[in-house]
Amino acid sequence: MNVLARVSNSATHAEMANAIRALSMDAVEKANSGHPGMPMGMADVATVLFAQFMKFDPADPAWPDRDRFVLSAGHGSMLLYSLLYLLGYPDMNRTEIERFRQLNSRTPGHPEYGHTPGVETTTGPLGQGLATAVGMAIAEKLLAARYGAGIADHRTYVITGDGCLMEGISHEAIALAGHLKLSKLIVLWDDNGITIDGKVSLADSVDQLTRFEAAGWSASRIDGHDPKAIAAALEAAQSSKKPVLIACRTTIGYGAPTKAGTHAVHGAALGKDEVAGARAALGWTAAPFEIPDNIQKAWSEAAGYAAGAHADWTARYAKLDAATKARYDADLSGAIEPAVVAAVESFKKAASESGAPQATRISSQKLLDWLSPAQPNLIGGSADLTGSNNTRAADMKPVTPDDFTGRYIHYGIREFGMAAAMNGIALHGGFIPYGGTFLVFADYSRPAIRLAALMGIRVIHVLTHDSIGLGEDGPTHQPVEHLAALRAIPNLLVFRPADAVETAEAWELALQARSSPSVLALTRQNLPIVRRAHTTENLSAAGGYVLRAPEGERDITLFATGSEVSLAVEAAEQLANEGVRAAVVSLPCFELFAKAPAAYRASVIGTAPRIAIEAAVRQSWDIVLGPEDGFIGMSSFGASAPAGELFKKFGITVEAIIAEARARLAPRKR
């Protein structure tokens, strides 16, 4: 790439960079809130990157072969907002810059995906932007392996800070990227030596370049205020065979006369006098929020040059044969293939008719053998638990550093890194990612699950060994509180299916949920089929339904999920022998049940006394239970023993359900 061809004659590099600094100072000052230091320090790097290297198109921020830019140090959001404004993104105007951090503005405190065009991912929780970018780079390489470099040939650029590199997730992310040789991943580290508390040396002395190199990266250090050095480093990165770290030695708050280079400029407005001094030091004479015409022209020229790559790609795309174009369009659309519905229907029917007991993790794997060929852009994986999670379909071969034609990723023992990378794959587009680990390790991946829910993206987490039913591994591995914790996350669908039939329905719903991530909580132990009568309708779609209805008015209603549904059914049958009319309600997804029409929910819940059964804590069951209703489950951690013994020890048995029902009905008979 001839970078000099993209340097404008309308304004100097310093003028273009100072426009970022001025807008960032002004916006933070007006809001009296924000982080001016990083945008001021990294303005030179960002100017070279966007004016000379990035390919993007403000007129179509989502065109598929654009370069991705991730501001992992999301607190420096005014750097990105300034760039979007200067480059002419239609939804980023002066008004939005002046409304920085205000309600309903497109300039929130940290970048938010889906809220501001041009923002590729939500960032702010440090380290997650970097880890998400790894997923984007994986997706690019997967897409290139399928359609060739003429269709998929873009880079993922990341600006990261010391905080991102100190967070534990960075270790998972850089190790995975290095192993997979993600050579189109380029990380620009804002190496300013400052954190909130003061100098980085207060708490950290890691040689980051050596660390990255040990993980399989190419690493170098440059003067982050020297545009020629920045351009040379980026130029060299274009042909790297490894992912690239460029340590950009910068001065935080560059230009601020008394606060530059100190933590005082990190997270607060500079103040009127400091802003005036910075303007003088930078030679910036324009009024607040005003950009001189020659500088705006230079940025517009940069945007026009970058957008030329879009037209070139469109011409190449137009030359694809009809079949390839249709397949590519289908992948990018994110649509579910009709064959998926047929596969789920056939699987449900076979499961209902066979009636064979089966762990839902096994049911999930068998269904995946049907789903994988039906939905060719499914990308599976596991955090080193493939044989336990049962996440690899029969037709899936592994992705390896030298072969990205596979569809199964061995993420290694990196639950958080896996979850964040799956977010990146989903955000990139072209693939539907799912990955597995044990439910108890949702604690490790929860921050990325939460961001997926916040962004509203389709990522599927197969979380097995879902209760004390996993047995001998004991309380460290028994997730008694994790269902409640996951159900507390807004916009996350948590499925706990009762048998193979509900497992198939849960998978179908997770695939259809294009604006929500999903969790499939699956058992290690075998479960009987509780849905013996086949129905074409996906009963789990309502979140809950009456599985067993007695004749006449109910005396009591038993609510359950997962492995405890069969216990409720058996208890109801025994109660029927005593003349007690017990209904059984299966609740595979609380979140979908909460969205069901009120009249439907009322008909399912009924007016009879209620008992809920789940091998987990009671929290989250207020969706159907009142304070005085019964609950049979866990109120402590588990223990190490065979599953059957544990259910007896903790009183989650048919006998316990019957006893609780009798106790609740006794007062009504007096």
Buried (B, 14 or more C-beta within 10 A) or exposed (E): EEBEEBBBEBBBBBBBBBBBBBBBBBBBBBBEBBBBBBBBBBBBBBBBBBBBBBBBBBEEBEBBBBBBBBBBBBBBBBBBBBBBBBBBBEBBBEEBBBBBBBEEBBBBBBBBBBBBBBBBBBBBBBBBBBBBBBBBBBBBBBBBBBBEEBBBBBBBBBBBBBBBBBBEBBBBBBBBBBBBBBBBBBBBBBBBBBBEEBBBEEEEEEEBBEBBBEBBBBBBBBBBBBBEBBBBBBBEBBEBEBBBBBBBBBBBBBBBBBBBBBBBBBBBBBBEEBBEBBBEBBEBEBEBBBBBEBBBBBBBBBBEBBBEBBEEBEEBBEEBEEEBBEBBEBBBEBEBBEBBBEBBBEBBBBBBEEBEBBBBBBBBBBBBBBBBBBBBBBBBBBBBBBEBBBBBBEEBEBBBEEEBEBBBBBBBEBBBBBBBBBBBBBBBBBBBBBBBBBBBBBBBBBBBBBBBBBBBBBBBBBBBBBBBBBBEBBBEBBBBBBBBBBBEBEBBBBBBBBBBBBBBBBBBBBBBBEEBBBBBBBBBBBBBBBBEEEBEEBBBBBBBBBBBBBEEEBBBBBBBBBBBBBBBBBBBEBBBEEEBBBBBBBBBBBBBBEEBEEEBBEEBBBEBBBBBBBBBBBEBBEBBBEEEBBBBBBEEEBBBBEBEBBBEEBBBBBEBBBBBBBEBBEEEEE
